[in-house]
């Protein structure tokens, strides 16, 4: 498991909502990923979930009483306020949203929120009718104005039995948002990165197309890693598994031509272009407007023409360009030829004939080669870890 949150001090605020049970899962997942998790519960939250549940998972004392004489931290709210890297209020009820917006500090959680300088993520959860009230919207707007981050709520079936907007977002979305917030001031802060991923599709007719085996995982992990280090990321993807994430602006495309147009537009404001997508080299010269029937036809020939070469076409001055070479033989030799012919700053080469590091795998082994021919070999590692090693090399290219 990748420990994105290794040694990060995260405080989870739990309030009086039926969704409080989901906070146990959030605490568990953060702890498993290496975070040091403290939990502050309001008194009403303890009516839904026991403090013992959190203590058993985090192995740390749960704070409920603002002035607990048995605490080993003294005034808990001040200790946690000063130590935290991030606060996550999940679920955040209408009550806690309104108190926090007004600066009321009458319990352990509100007092800690008022005292901390750490970033705060609010994840609202309440009945849909409550969420729609103008006073709640006003208070949420105030919190955003004050610098709070907000995620949710989702739409769906609510505890009241109604269907509407008010559900606490899923744990995976909360963790993804936490990664984004914690990375905002990373070593890529202020950098604009364009990443491509997936294999493009070139249609033969409305039903059939020519593509390749690229899963898009390497490009997607590069986008996440750059985001986690503070970059603003534009992900141009033809992968079906790419999804919208905090800090990543996703543009979905299908063909090589569509990818070229999106990359050219995104690159106008970019510092780096990382072409991890497997772009089709060839496309049918003529696309049939109707499905090609097989009736009475024993064989078919399709005339192919070259697709647009994106790396050679994007010529923005000062843009750092990184290419990929997915090869089955003479990996380094072929990669060097591509590096030089396309005028790249770096190229990442890998042997796709090895199924243990192939397209569908979460692992990769690559050679990172610069324009002077210097090569850094990366042994088999998780693709997210490989992505960070690639980004380390890219960072060295900035003046």
N, C-alpha and C positions, 0 to 999 in steps of 0.2 A: 504493500500500500504506500502510495506517495504521501509523505507527511508535509503537506503545504503549510501546516500551521505549527511546525516544530518550535516548541518553547514560547509560542505567542500566548500572552496572558489575556484571556477573553472572559468577560463577565456576562452572564446571561441573566436578564431580568425576567422573571416569570410573574404574570399577573392573573387575576381571578377570571379565567375564561375556561370553557370546556376544552378549548384547544391546548390547554396547559400540558396535556399528556404528550403532545408532540415535542415539547421542549426537552423531554427526557431523551428522545432520539437525537435531537440537535446536540445536547451535551455529550451523548455517547459518541457520536461521529467525530466531534471536535477532539475529544479525549483520545480516541483511537488514532487520530492523525497528528498526535504529538502536542496538542495545545494544553496549556495549564488553565483549567476551567473552574471559575468560581460562579456560584449561583446565588442570586438575591431573590427572595420570594416575598411578595406582599402577603399579609395575613389571609386575605381572601383566596390567594393562589393555593394555600395549604389545604383549603376545603376540597380542591380538585385533585391535587397530587401531593403525596407525602414528601417532605424534605429528605427523608431517608432514601427515596428512590434516586435522587440526584447525588446524595452523598455516597451511595454504593457504587455509582458509575464514575464519579469524578475523584473519589477518595479524598474529598476536601469538605470542610465544614460548610454548611449552607447557612446563609445569613437571613434571618427573618426579623429579629428584634433589633431596633436601632441602637439600643443601649444594653446589650447582652453582657452582664457582668462576668459570664463564664468564657467569653471570647478570648482567644489567645492573640488577637490582633488589635486589642484596644478598641478604638472607635472604628468598627468595620468599614463604615461607608467611606471614611477618609482614606484608609489604607487601600481599599480596592479602587477608589477614585484615582489615586496617584499611581498605582501600579499598572492599571489596565492598558493594553494596546488597543482594545476594541470593546464596546458595549453592544450587546444584542438584546433588544427588548422583544421577546417573542413568547407568547402573544402579547400585543399591546392593546389593551382595552380602551374604550372611549374615555373611561375615567383617567387612566394613566396618561393618555395623549393630552387630555385637557389640563391636567395638573402640571405636566411637564412644560406645556406651552406657556402656562401662566407663572411658572417658577415656584410653584407650591412644593414644599419639601417636608411632608408630614409623616413619612415612613422611610424605611431603610433604602428602598429603591429610588424614590424621588430625591432624597437627600444626596445620594451618591451621584445621580445624574446631574444634579445642580453643581456638584463639587468637581466633577471630572473635566479634564481637557482632552480626553481621548475621543476619537470618532464614535458616533452613536448611530446604530442601525435600528430603526423602528419598523416592526412588522405588525401592522394592525390586524385585529381579529375581533369582530363584533357583528351584531345583527345588521342585515342589509339596510333596514330602515334607519338605524342609528348612524351608519356610515354615510348615508345620504344627507343627514342634517347639516344645515349651513354652518352651525357652530363647530361641528367636528371638522368639516372641510377647512374652515378658517384656522383652526388650531393646528391641523396638519400642515397647512401652508406656512404657518408661523415657524413650525419646527424645521421645515425645509429652508426657510429664509435664515434661520439661525445656524444652518450648516449640518443639520441632521440628514442622514440618508433614510430613504423610505423604500420598502419593498412590499408590494401587495396593496390590498388583499386580493385573493382570487375570487372568481365567481363559481357558485355551485350550491349544493344543498347545505343549509345552515341548521344549527341546533334547534331552531324554532320550527323546523319543518318546511320553511319557505326556501325558495331558490333565489339567490341574489348575490351581490358582491359583499363579501365580508369574511370569507374563509381565510385562515392562516395559510400562507404559501407553503409549498413542500420543503422539507428539510434540505434537499439537494440544491434548491434555488437559494436558500438562505446561506448555505455554505459557499456557494459560488459568489454571492454578493460579498461575503466576508473576505474571500480571497481578493476580490477587486479592491475593496476599501483598504485592506492591509498593504496592498502593493502600490497605492497611489503615489507614494513618495519614494519609489524604488529607483534603481540606477538608470532606468529608461524614462524617468519622468520628463515630460516635455517632448518626447520623441513620437513621431507619427510613423507607424509601420503598416505597410500593405503586405498581406500574406494571401497566397492563393492555395487552394486545396481541392482534392478530388480529381476524377478523370472526366474530361469533357465528352460530350456526346455529339456525334455528327449523324444526322438523320439520312436514311435511305428513302424512307417513305413515312407516312404518318404513324406507322406501327414499329418499324425496325430502325435500329441505329447502330453505328460503330462506336465502340468505346474501349476501355481498358480495365484492368483489375484494380486500379487505385481505389483505396477505401477513403482517402482524405484524412486519415488519422494523423499523419506526420504534420501536415499543414495546420490541422485543427489544434494539435498540441503546441505548435509554434505560436499560434495566435493566443492561446491561453497563457503560455509562459511569458510572452511579451506583455500581455495585459497584467499579469501578476507582478511584473517588475516596473509598472507605472506607465507603460506606453499607451497611447491611443491607437487602437488597432482597427484597421479596415480589413475584413476577411471576405475575399471574393472566392466563392466556393461553388463547385458543381457537385459536391458530396451530399448525399441524402442524409447523412448523420450530423451535418453541421447544424448548430442551433444558435439562436440569439442568446447572448450572454452579456452581463454588465461589463461595460468598457470595451465591448467588441461590436463594431458596426458590421452587420452581415449583409452581403449582397449575393443573392443566389443567381447563378447563371447555368446555362446548359452547354452551349457550343463554344468553340475556341474564339469565334468572332465576338460573341457576347462577353467572354472573359477579357478579351483585348480592350473592348470599349470601356468596361468597368475599371480595369487596371489603369488605363490611360487617364481616366477621370480622377480616380483615387490618388494617383501618383503626383498630381499637380501640387498637392499639399504635403507629400510624404518625404521622409528622410531616407527610408529604406524600403526596397521591394524584395520580398522573399518569394520566389516562384517555386513553391513546393507542389503545385498541381501537376498532374500528368496530362499535358495538353496534347490532343490528337495531332499527329504530324500530317495526316492525310484526311481528306473528306471527299464524299461523292461530288463529282462535278455538276450533277443534276439531281435534285431531290424530287421524287415522284409526288405529285399532289394527292394521289390515290394509292391505296394499298396495292402492292404488286402481287398479282395472283399467280399461283403455281400451276393452275390448270393447263395441261398440255405442254408445260415448259420443263425441260429436263435439266437445263443449266442456265445460269445468268451471269453476265459480266457487268461489273460496275467500274466505270472510269473514275479514277481518283485524281485529285489535285492537291497541292500542298496547302495546309492551313496557315493562318497568320503566325509568324514567329514573334511572340509577345516580347521576350527579352531583347530582341534585336530592334523592335519597333519603338519601345519606350525609351526615349533619349533625353529625358529631363536632366539638365546640367546639375551635377552635385549629388544626384540620386545614387545611393549605394545599392548595387544590384547583386542579389544572391541567387544562384541557380542550383538545380538538383540534377544529378545524373543517375538514373536508375538503369543499371547495366547487368548483363548476364555473362560478359567476358571482357577481358582487358579493361577492367573497371577504371583504374587510375589513368591509363592512356587515353581512353575515350573521354573521361571527365576533363582532362587537361585540354584536349582539343576543343571541347565545348566552352570551357572557361575562356580560352583565347579568342575563339571565333565570335563570341557574343560580347566580348569586352566586359566580363564580370569581375567583381571584386573578390568574391569567394564562390566556390562550388562545393556542394555536398554530394559525395558519391557513395552509392551503396549497391551491393550485390543482391538483386532481387531473386536470384535462383535459389537462395537459402530460405526455405520456408519458415524457419524459426524467426527470421527478421523480415518477412515479406509484407505485402500490402496489408493483410488483415491482422497481422500481429500487433501487439502493443509494445513490442520490442524492436530495436533497430541497432545496427552496427554500421558506422559510416566513416568515411575519410573526409576531413574538412581541408580543402586546398585553397591557398590564396594565390594571387596573380603572380607571385614570385616563385610559385611551385612548392612552397613550404606546406607540408602535410601533417595534420594532426589526426591520429587514428583514435576512434572512439569504439571501444569494445561493446559487446552486446549489453544494452541498457534499456530501461523503459524509455519510450519515445518522448515523454515529457522531460526526462533527464537529458536526453540527447538534444532536445530543443533548447534547453538552457545552456548547454555547452556550445551550441551553434551561436546563440545570442551573446555569449561571452566573447566569441571571436569577432562577431559583428561590432560589438561595443568598442573593440580596439581600433576599428576603422574610422571612428569619428576623430576629427582634428582636436 
